[in-house]
Amino acid sequence: MKELYIVKSPYIFNGMDVRVEKPLFAVVGIPLDSTSSFRSGCRFAPLYVRLASQTIELFSLRSLVNIEEIPIVDVGDMVIPHGDVTKSLSIIENVVSELVSDNLRVVIIGGEHTLSLGVVKGLMRASTTSNVCFLCFDSHSDFRYEYLGSKYSHACVTRRIYEILGSRRVTLVGIRAISHEEYRDLKNFNIRYFTSNQVKTLGVREISRNVSKVLEDCSKIHLSIDLDVLDPAYAPGVTTPEPEGITPTELLDILQLLIDDRFTSLDVVELTPTYDQSMITSVVAAKIINEVIGMIYSKIPT
């Protein structure tokens, strides 16, 4: 079924064009770009991240893993009917569900953040457990009930996921840009969140310890990284940049303390190459993806 919604990309992630008989990870691009409210163009991100990935070294000093030796398959890009968010989310759900059912860890190159809703639905459909959790690194809470007349916007994605999973299985890290209404609702609905300022003041170990407690009862975890969680100095090419962000090192340090074999899927979203001077953000995105793959792989029981 998934072959109906997948097309090959001109570039292959990490440039490793080899046939993998028993892959553990599946890389897929989701060029969803229908609700971006400021700087559009993230439909081109999968292409640019794949290109950037071919320029970086593949041995991880964090996980001590050679990414080249990990069985990864790049299946291509999902075919997205731009402008039809509902249909797009249905396609994403179907493809992710099938990939997870094939015992693959799914690595998604976005695309706008709305796609995370389809990914979570696909993960839930393919899972035998109800304890699916959503861990999101983002500068925005994305907790509006609706935005510009739509309930399916990148400004509402966490709200929609909360409605499916409940407050105990949604955690936000790095937020620093929310409306007053979002702040009120995060409090009223008991959504666990940690601000970028808390990352700076408490430090990565304390943040990781607190997030780890929140994730204790999770059996499968979807990790979502909106690149605008990073300060624009490190990730200028995003759809809605926001000052006072965390650094790539802080992000990866936190993840290194958190990641275990429950992390089933990853999306990296909101890169818009048109605004990405010198491909800085594309390279950062590729680096993050490889490091997270290495971290997860090092935790898979042998």
Long-range contacts (C-beta under 8 A, 24 or more apart in sequence): 1-94, 1-98, 2-75, 2-94, 2-95, 2-98, 2-99, 5-78, 5-79, 5-91, 5-94, 5-95, 6-75, 6-76, 6-77, 6-78, 6-79, 6-95, 7-76, 7-77, 7-79, 8-76, 8-77, 9-46, 9-47, 9-50, 9-74, 9-76, 9-77, 10-47, 11-47, 11-50, 11-51, 11-54, 12-50, 12-74, 13-49, 13-50, 13-53, 13-72, 13-74, 13-109, 13-286, 13-289, 14-53, 14-54, 14-58, 14-67, 14-68, 14-72, 14-290, 15-53, 15-54, 16-68, 16-72, 20-71, 20-72, 20-73, 21-71, 22-71, 23-71, 23-72, 23-73, 23-104, 24-70, 24-71, 24-72, 24-104, 24-105, 24-297, 24-300, 25-70, 25-71, 25-72, 25-73, 25-104, 25-105, 25-106, 25-107, 25-293, 25-296, 25-297, 26-72, 26-73, 26-74, 26-75, 26-99, 26-102, 26-104, 26-105, 26-106, 26-107, 27-72, 27-73, 27-74, 27-75, 27-107, 27-108, 27-109, 27-289, 28-74, 28-75, 28-76, 28-77, 28-78, 28-95, 28-99, 28-106, 28-107, 28-108, 28-109, 29-76, 29-77, 29-78, 29-108, 29-109, 29-110, 29-111, 30-77, 30-78, 30-80, 30-92, 30-108, 30-109, 30-110, 30-111, 30-115, 30-267, 31-77, 31-78, 31-80, 31-110, 31-111, 32-80, 32-85, 32-88, 32-92, 32-110, 32-111, 32-112, 32-114, 32-115, 33-80, 33-82, 33-111, 33-112, 34-82, 34-83, 34-84, 34-85, 34-88, 34-112, 34-114, 35-85, 35-112, 35-114, 35-147, 35-148, 35-150, 35-152, 35-153, 35-154, 35-155, 36-112, 36-154, 36-239, 36-272, 37-147, 37-148, 37-153, 37-154, 37-155, 37-239, 37-240, 38-239, 38-240, 39-238, 39-239, 39-240, 39-272, 39-274, 39-275, 40-239, 40-272, 41-239, 41-272, 41-273, 41-274, 41-275, 42-110, 42-111, 42-112, 42-239, 42-269, 42-270, 42-271, 42-272, 43-80, 43-82, 43-111, 44-272, 44-273, 44-274, 45-109, 45-110, 45-111, 45-269, 45-271, 45-272, 45-273, 45-282, 45-285, 46-77, 46-109, 46-110, 46-111, 47-273, 48-271, 48-273, 48-276, 48-279, 48-282, 49-109, 49-268, 49-271, 49-282, 49-285, 49-286, 49-289, 50-74, 50-109, 50-286, 51-279, 51-282, 52-279, 52-282, 52-283, 52-285, 52-286, 53-286, 53-289, 53-290, 55-283, 56-283, 56-286, 56-287, 56-290, 58-290, 60-290, 60-291, 60-294, 60-295, 62-252, 62-256, 62-291, 62-294, 62-295, 63-256, 63-291, 63-294, 63-295, 63-297, 63-298, 64-298, 65-294, 65-297, 65-298, 67-290, 67-293, 67-294, 70-293, 70-294, 70-297, 72-107, 72-293, 73-104, 75-99, 80-111, 85-114, 85-150, 85-152, 86-152, 88-114, 88-115, 88-118, 89-114, 89-115, 89-117, 89-118, 89-121, 89-152, 90-118, 91-118, 92-118, 92-119, 92-121, 92-122, 93-118, 93-119, 93-121, 93-122, 93-125, 94-122, 95-122, 96-121, 96-122, 96-123, 96-126, 96-265, 97-121, 97-122, 97-123, 97-125, 97-126, 98-126, 100-126, 100-127, 100-264, 100-265, 101-126, 105-263, 105-264, 105-265, 105-266, 105-293, 105-296, 106-264, 106-265, 106-266, 107-265, 107-266, 107-289, 107-292, 107-293, 108-265, 108-266, 108-267, 108-268, 108-269, 109-267, 109-268, 109-285, 109-289, 110-267, 110-268, 110-269, 110-270, 110-271, 111-267, 111-269, 112-154, 112-239, 112-269, 112-270, 113-138, 113-142, 113-154, 113-157, 113-224, 113-226, 113-269, 113-270, 114-152, 114-153, 114-154, 114-156, 114-157, 115-267, 115-269, 116-157, 116-161, 116-222, 116-224, 116-267, 116-269, 117-152, 117-157, 117-160, 117-161, 119-222, 119-224, 119-265, 119-267, 120-161, 120-164, 120-165, 120-222, 121-164, 123-220, 123-222, 123-264, 123-265, 124-164, 127-219, 127-220, 129-219, 129-220, 131-169, 131-217, 131-218, 131-219, 131-220, 132-165, 132-169, 132-218, 132-219, 132-220, 132-221, 132-222, 133-165, 133-169, 133-170, 133-171, 133-215, 133-218, 133-220, 133-221, 133-222, 134-158, 134-161, 134-165, 134-169, 134-170, 134-171, 134-221, 134-222, 134-224, 135-171, 135-173, 135-211, 135-215, 135-221, 135-222, 135-223, 135-224, 135-258, 136-170, 136-171, 136-172, 136-173, 136-223, 136-224, 136-225, 136-226, 137-172, 137-173, 137-174, 137-223, 137-224, 137-225, 137-226, 137-229, 137-251, 138-172, 138-173, 138-174, 138-175, 138-224, 138-226, 138-228, 138-229, 139-174, 139-175, 139-176, 139-177, 139-196, 139-226, 139-228, 139-229, 139-240, 139-242, 139-245, 140-175, 140-177, 140-178, 140-226, 140-228, 140-240, 140-242, 141-172, 141-175, 141-178, 141-182, 141-183, 141-186, 141-191, 141-193, 142-226, 143-178, 143-182, 143-185, 143-186, 143-191, 144-179, 144-181, 144-182, 145-185, 154-239, 154-270, 158-191, 159-185, 162-189, 162-191, 167-191, 167-192, 168-217, 169-218, 171-211, 171-214, 171-215, 173-199, 173-207, 173-211, 173-229, 173-254, 174-199, 174-229, 174-245, 174-246, 174-251, 176-242, 176-244, 176-245, 177-240, 177-242, 196-229, 196-244, 196-245, 196-246, 197-244, 199-246, 199-250, 199-254, 200-246, 204-250, 204-253, 204-254, 204-257, 205-257, 207-254, 208-253, 208-254, 208-257, 208-258, 209-257, 211-254, 211-258, 212-257, 212-258, 215-258, 215-262, 218-262, 219-262, 220-262, 220-264, 221-262, 221-263, 221-264, 222-264, 222-265, 222-266, 222-267, 223-255, 223-259, 223-263, 223-265, 223-266, 223-267, 223-292, 224-266, 224-267, 224-269, 225-251, 225-266, 225-267, 225-268, 225-269, 225-288, 226-269, 226-270, 227-268, 227-269, 227-270, 227-271, 227-281, 227-284, 227-285, 228-270, 230-284, 234-280, 234-284, 235-271, 235-280, 235-281, 235-284, 236-275, 236-276, 236-277, 236-280, 236-281, 237-271, 237-272, 237-273, 237-274, 237-275, 237-276, 237-277, 237-279, 237-280, 237-281, 237-282, 238-270, 238-271, 238-272, 238-275, 238-281, 239-270, 239-272, 240-270, 248-284, 248-287, 248-288, 251-288, 252-288, 252-291, 255-291, 255-292, 255-295, 256-295, 259-292, 259-295, 259-296, 259-299, 260-299, 261-296, 261-299, 261-300, 261-301, 263-292, 263-296, 263-299, 266-292, 266-293, 266-296
